[in-house]
Every structure is written in C-alpha cells, then in structure tokens.
C-alpha cells in the first residue's frame, strides 16, 4: 500500500537534498535566508542593481560577502551602463534551492508557519 | 462683472471636481476599476513587485524605500492602498512604527507570483511558470491525494487496485454510453 501511495504522490523530498551543511565540493550550503534572496532575485526577472541587492541582503540579515559565498555559476555581477547588476545565471539551481526551503510559491499552509515565527 | 464670472466658473469647476472625486471614492474597490485598482500608480507597482518577490519577509517603510528607490511618503501611500486591498497587513502594535507583512491568504498574491514567473519565461523562453504551478498544486493538494484512495479502500474493504479498476471500468461504460457505440 505504501508503494502505491508513493506512486500517487510521486514527489521528491527537496529538504533531504540540503540536509548536509556542506556540499561535495566543500562549500557551505546556502541557508533559508540565502534561499529567500535567490528566490527574490529570480522573481525580479533574474537581475537587480547591486545597491538594491545589498539593501535586500541587509534586510534579510545577511552580509554583502554572501554574494561571493554562492557556488560558482549561480550568480554573477555584471556592469551595464556604468551600473553594477547582480544576475542570476543558474535558474535551475535557484529553483531547487527555493523548493528545498519551501519559498518557491506562496500558499496558505505557510500562513501559520509565518505567524509562529513572528511570535 | 468679468471678475465675478471668472470666480463663479472657478467655484463651479471646484464643485465639479469635488463631485468627481466623491464619486470616485464611492466606487473604490468595485469592479469599475481594473483588477480593483491593483495596478495603480508606477510607485505602487514597484512596491507590489518587491512584496511579490519576497512575500516571506516583513517590511518597514524604510526597507521598502531602500528596495524600491522611492521616497518614504510615496511608499507609505502605496502600502496604504495595498492594506486597503487586503493583500498586505500591518503587524506592528506601535502605530508610528508600522511593520508590514504580505497576507498569505490572498490568492491575488499567489497569482502575482505566477505572473513574475511568467515574465521571466517570456524573457528567457523557459518554463518556470509551469513548474511553479505544478509545485503549487503539489503543495496545496497533496493531502487529498494522500488519504483519499487509502480511505476509500479501507471503508469498502477492497484493495486500492480493485477500487481503481472498478472506477476505470465504470468510466469506460460511461464513455461508451455517451458516444453511443
């Protein structure tokens, strides 16, 4: 019966994918705040001004150095019209990270979790 | 005489403008305004985009000022409109220091999140929207899928395969009857 249930659900437990704090290459795995930042960047068409990104990092309680702590190929800083932009390069990675921390799409089940965090 | 006419015309215009504004307020939040005024001014859209991009965080007006690069009065005005629409709420007890959070019960907010993925898809030619919709469906409807077949099988006393097979044959009979073959 359990195999049928698994077949019906057919879902990947994304949380298990980030259970270890270090990945294969020895880099620190991004936490929930980093996942929130990456998801935010993705929903902003995959790019924002560096100054705005720094403000967002500060709002989330992260340092500016966080940008360099992401795995290589994930995000990049590009210069355009004399302004520096942060661009999301690997959108699939961003997706997986957002799914792992359940910050991909807002749904009503998260309402109680959010309330609990505030208390 | 000329001065009196001009003054009268001016006062009439003021009265008419006030009437217009009054009637505007009366239909506020009704079907007269597209999307109930969700897409108001450009500054309102900027604030809304920020909230849609990260609905999990809490925001002070200063946070939104930094993120949207707007002035604080503009941000406060835009947020007040969103509070009226019910997509954002003030969770602070102190009146002078508001802290805003997205109302996660708001379906409009979910729809707007999908819109942000749709915009990304149009720019990059990828399918993030489909993925997001699928993920949303899985997270919100997984409970139905989890217990429904098991519960039915338990009540009837048959296995899941039997129940599924029976319903399939019933469906087949219904299709045959409908087509008339």
HADDOCK unambig.tbl for C-alpha pairs under 7 A between the chains (distance, minus, plus):
assign (segid A and resid 5 and name CA) (segid B and resid 146 and name CA) 6.60 0.50 0.50
assign (segid A and resid 8 and name CA) (segid B and resid 145 and name CA) 6.94 0.50 0.50
assign (segid A and resid 9 and name CA) (segid B and resid 142 and name CA) 6.98 0.50 0.50
assign (segid A and resid 9 and name CA) (segid B and resid 145 and name CA) 6.79 0.50 0.50
assign (segid A and resid 9 and name CA) (segid B and resid 146 and name CA) 6.99 0.50 0.50
assign (segid A and resid 36 and name CA) (segid B and resid 54 and name CA) 6.98 0.50 0.50
assign (segid A and resid 40 and name CA) (segid B and resid 53 and name CA) 4.70 0.50 0.50
assign (segid A and resid 40 and name CA) (segid B and resid 54 and name CA) 5.30 0.50 0.50
assign (segid A and resid 43 and name CA) (segid B and resid 53 and name CA) 5.07 0.50 0.50
assign (segid A and resid 43 and name CA) (segid B and resid 116 and name CA) 5.48 0.50 0.50
assign (segid A and resid 43 and name CA) (segid B and resid 117 and name CA) 6.32 0.50 0.50
assign (segid A and resid 44 and name CA) (segid B and resid 53 and name CA) 6.27 0.50 0.50
assign (segid A and resid 45 and name CA) (segid B and resid 119 and name CA) 6.94 0.50 0.50
assign (segid A and resid 45 and name CA) (segid B and resid 120 and name CA) 5.10 0.50 0.50
assign (segid A and resid 52 and name CA) (segid B and resid 66 and name CA) 7.00 0.50 0.50
assign (segid A and resid 52 and name CA) (segid B and resid 67 and name CA) 5.50 0.50 0.50
assign (segid A and resid 55 and name CA) (segid B and resid 66 and name CA) 6.37 0.50 0.50
assign (segid A and resid 55 and name CA) (segid B and resid 67 and name CA) 6.41 0.50 0.50
assign (segid A and resid 56 and name CA) (segid B and resid 67 and name CA) 6.71 0.50 0.50
assign (segid A and resid 59 and name CA) (segid B and resid 63 and name CA) 6.76 0.50 0.50
assign (segid A and resid 105 and name CA) (segid B and resid 113 and name CA) 6.91 0.50 0.50
assign (segid A and resid 105 and name CA) (segid B and resid 132 and name CA) 6.68 0.50 0.50
assign (segid A and resid 105 and name CA) (segid B and resid 136 and name CA) 6.22 0.50 0.50
assign (segid A and resid 106 and name CA) (segid B and resid 104 and name CA) 6.68 0.50 0.50
assign (segid A and resid 106 and name CA) (segid B and resid 110 and name CA) 5.84 0.50 0.50
assign (segid A and resid 107 and name CA) (segid B and resid 104 and name CA) 6.49 0.50 0.50
assign (segid A and resid 108 and name CA) (segid B and resid 104 and name CA) 5.65 0.50 0.50
assign (segid A and resid 108 and name CA) (segid B and resid 105 and name CA) 5.20 0.50 0.50
assign (segid A and resid 111 and name CA) (segid B and resid 104 and name CA) 5.51 0.50 0.50
assign (segid A and resid 111 and name CA) (segid B and resid 105 and name CA) 6.97 0.50 0.50
